[in-house]
Amino acid sequence: RTPDAHWMTEARYRGQKVIAVAPDYADNVKFADEWLPAKPGTDAALAMAMGHVVLKEFFVDRTTPYFTEYVKSYTDLPHLVRLEEGADGAYTAGKFLTAADLADHAGDENAAFKTVLIDANTGNPVVPNGSLGHRYGEAGVGSWNLELGSVDPTLSLMDTAEDRVTVRMPRFDTVDGAAADLPRGVPVRRVEGHLVTTVFDLLLAQYGVGRHGLPGQWPTGYDDATAPYTPAWQETITGVSA
């Protein structure tokens, strides 16, 4: 927006690199260091490919402590999701595992609205502060925050998994626009009878970031245009060079 243009100018004076994503050669584009001319309406494909690269290079190929600690502290990525088994043996992601699913917490106030994660220190499920169940009700007073204390959230079950299963991830890049499936594997364990994985593990599967030993169909690399969410895949949709 014109009223915000000075921010871009001031950032550039301080050495900031500017990359413009725009289908047309607009005023912001001519001052950018790089221009990504995505075709109109295709920016979601470009964003998914960016996410694929970020997750692979900064969370899987190597870990970046600042990123890892941030997502463990301020997002739901470590929280557990129940997997539902279909008639054909494949799984789909269900609802969050909540305190209501744990025998020791089932009677807690608003238990169905308190999510659960695995504490890396003990390997046991923990009901952390800050979820919706703490916000409404007298028992949640003092817990409506994200303070974890000594709890170290487990971001992925990869190193402690009891098994690995294939989950059907949704895809919407078919020629006719109909929904389809992507069979991709995630590490799992059972918590009081429920088969669960983390949001982070599901996120990697959705973005097509494979890890050794997981079943399913995975991209062979960034240049695999047949697998959704790779840089090469987005190029066929957006026109932006991989």
C-alpha positions in Angstrom: 0.0 0.0 0.0 1.2 3.5 -0.7 1.1 4.6 3.0 3.4 1.7 3.8 5.9 2.3 1.0 8.4 4.1 3.3 8.9 1.0 5.3 10.2 -0.8 2.2 12.5 2.1 1.3 13.9 2.4 4.8 14.5 -1.4 5.1 16.4 -1.3 1.8 18.6 1.6 3.1 19.6 -0.7 6.0 20.6 -3.5 3.7 17.4 -5.6 3.6 16.9 -7.8 0.6 13.5 -7.4 -0.9 11.7 -10.2 -2.9 8.4 -9.3 -4.5 5.8 -12.0 -5.2 3.4 -10.5 -7.8 1.8 -11.5 -11.0 2.2 -8.0 -12.5 5.0 -5.6 -12.8 3.8 -3.3 -10.0 5.5 -0.3 -8.3 6.8 -2.6 -5.5 8.3 -5.0 -8.0 10.6 -2.4 -9.7 12.3 -1.7 -6.3 12.7 -5.4 -5.4 16.0 -7.3 -5.6 14.1 -10.3 -7.0 10.7 -10.7 -8.6 8.8 -14.0 -8.4 6.0 -13.5 -11.0 3.6 -16.2 -9.9 0.6 -16.6 -12.1 -2.6 -15.1 -10.6 -4.2 -17.4 -8.1 -1.2 -19.7 -7.7 0.5 -18.2 -4.7 -0.6 -21.1 -2.5 1.5 -23.5 -4.5 4.5 -21.2 -4.3 4.1 -21.0 -0.5 3.8 -24.7 -0.1 7.1 -25.2 -2.0 8.7 -22.6 0.3 7.4 -24.5 3.3 8.8 -27.8 1.8 12.3 -26.2 1.6 12.2 -24.6 5.0 11.1 -27.8 6.8 13.6 -30.0 4.9 16.6 -27.7 5.3 16.1 -26.2 8.8 14.2 -29.0 10.6 15.1 -32.3 9.1 18.5 -32.1 7.2 19.8 -30.1 10.2 18.1 -28.6 13.2 18.1 -24.9 13.9 17.8 -24.3 17.7 16.0 -21.0 17.4 13.3 -22.4 15.1 13.0 -25.6 17.1 12.6 -23.9 20.4 10.1 -21.5 19.0 7.8 -24.0 17.5 8.0 -26.2 20.7 7.1 -23.2 22.9 4.6 -21.2 20.9 2.8 -23.5 18.4 0.8 -26.7 18.5 3.4 -28.7 16.5 4.4 -31.0 19.4 0.8 -31.7 20.3 -0.7 -35.2 19.7 -3.3 -36.1 17.1 -5.3 -39.3 17.0 -5.1 -41.4 13.9 -8.3 -43.1 12.6 -8.0 -46.5 10.8 -10.0 -47.0 7.7 -11.5 -50.2 6.3 -8.5 -50.6 3.9 -6.0 -50.4 6.8 -4.9 -46.8 5.9 -5.2 -44.0 8.4 -6.4 -40.5 8.4 -5.7 -37.7 10.9 -8.5 -37.3 13.4 -8.9 -35.0 16.4 -6.4 -33.8 18.9 -5.7 -36.2 21.8 -7.0 -34.4 24.9 -7.0 -34.7 28.7 -10.4 -36.4 28.4 -8.6 -39.4 26.8 -6.2 -39.8 29.7 -7.4 -41.7 32.8 -5.6 -39.4 35.2 -7.1 -36.3 33.7 -10.5 -37.4 32.4 -12.3 -35.8 35.3 -10.5 -32.4 34.9 -12.5 -29.3 34.2 -12.9 -28.8 30.4 -10.8 -31.9 29.8 -12.0 -32.3 26.3 -10.5 -28.9 25.4 -7.0 -29.5 26.8 -4.5 -30.9 24.3 -1.7 -33.3 25.2 2.0 -33.6 24.3 4.9 -35.9 25.1 7.5 -34.7 27.6 10.9 -35.6 26.2 12.4 -35.8 29.7 10.1 -38.6 30.8 8.5 -40.0 27.6 5.1 -39.5 29.3 2.0 -37.6 28.1 1.6 -34.2 29.6 -1.3 -31.7 29.6 0.5 -28.3 29.1 -0.7 -24.9 30.0 -2.4 -22.5 27.6 -5.0 -24.6 25.7 -8.6 -23.6 25.4 -9.7 -25.7 28.4 -7.7 -23.6 30.7 -9.3 -20.4 29.6 -12.8 -21.0 30.7 -13.4 -22.3 34.2 -12.1 -21.6 37.7 -9.6 -24.5 37.6 -7.7 -22.9 34.8 -6.9 -19.7 36.6 -3.1 -19.2 36.5 -2.7 -21.7 33.7 -3.8 -19.5 30.8 -0.3 -19.1 29.5 2.3 -21.0 27.6 4.8 -21.5 30.5 6.2 -25.0 30.1 8.4 -25.1 33.2 10.5 -28.2 33.1 8.5 -29.8 30.4 10.4 -30.3 27.1 7.9 -31.0 24.3 8.7 -33.8 21.9 8.4 -32.3 18.4 8.6 -35.6 16.6 8.0 -39.2 17.5 10.6 -40.4 15.0 13.2 -41.5 17.6 10.8 -43.1 20.0 8.1 -44.5 17.7 6.5 -47.8 18.4 5.5 -48.2 14.8 5.2 -46.3 11.4 1.9 -46.2 9.5 0.7 -44.7 6.3 -1.7 -41.8 6.5 -3.8 -40.5 3.7 -3.0 -36.8 3.3 -5.3 -34.7 1.1 -4.2 -33.2 -2.2 -6.1 -30.7 -4.4 -3.8 -30.3 -7.4 -5.7 -32.8 -9.7 -6.5 -31.6 -13.2 -10.3 -31.5 -12.6 -9.9 -30.1 -9.1 -11.2 -33.2 -7.3 -9.8 -34.1 -4.0 -7.3 -37.0 -3.9 -5.0 -38.8 -1.5 -1.3 -38.7 -0.8 -0.2 -41.9 1.1 2.6 -40.8 3.4 4.0 -42.3 6.5 4.3 -41.0 10.0 5.9 -42.4 13.2 3.3 -43.3 15.9 2.9 -44.6 19.4 -0.1 -45.6 21.6 -1.2 -43.4 24.4 -3.8 -45.1 26.6 -5.1 -47.1 23.6 -5.1 -44.3 21.1 -2.7 -44.4 18.1 -1.2 -40.9 17.9 1.4 -38.8 16.1 2.5 -35.2 16.5 1.2 -32.2 14.4 4.8 -31.8 13.3 5.0 -35.3 11.9 1.8 -34.8 10.0 3.0 -31.4 8.7 6.2 -33.0 7.3 4.1 -35.7 5.6 1.7 -33.1 4.1 4.6 -31.1 2.8 6.3 -34.2 1.4 9.4 -34.0 3.5 10.5 -37.7 3.8 12.6 -39.3 6.5 14.4 -42.7 6.4 12.2 -45.6 7.2 8.8 -44.0 6.7 6.3 -45.7 4.3 4.5 -43.9 1.5 5.1 -42.0 -1.6 7.8 -39.3 -1.3 9.5 -36.8 -3.7 12.9 -37.9 -5.0 14.2 -34.4 -4.6 13.5 -30.7 -5.3 13.5 -31.5 -9.0 10.7 -34.0 -8.8 7.8 -32.3 -10.5 5.4 -35.2 -10.0 5.3 -34.9 -6.2 3.2 -32.1 -4.7 5.0 -29.2 -2.9 8.5 -29.5 -4.4 10.1 -26.5 -6.0 9.8 -28.2 -9.4 6.1 -29.1 -8.8 5.2 -25.4 -8.1 7.0 -24.3 -11.2 4.5 -26.1 -13.4 1.7 -24.3 -11.7 3.1 -20.8 -10.9 5.6 -20.3 -13.6 8.2 -19.3 -11.0 11.6 -21.0 -11.6 12.3 -23.8 -9.2 
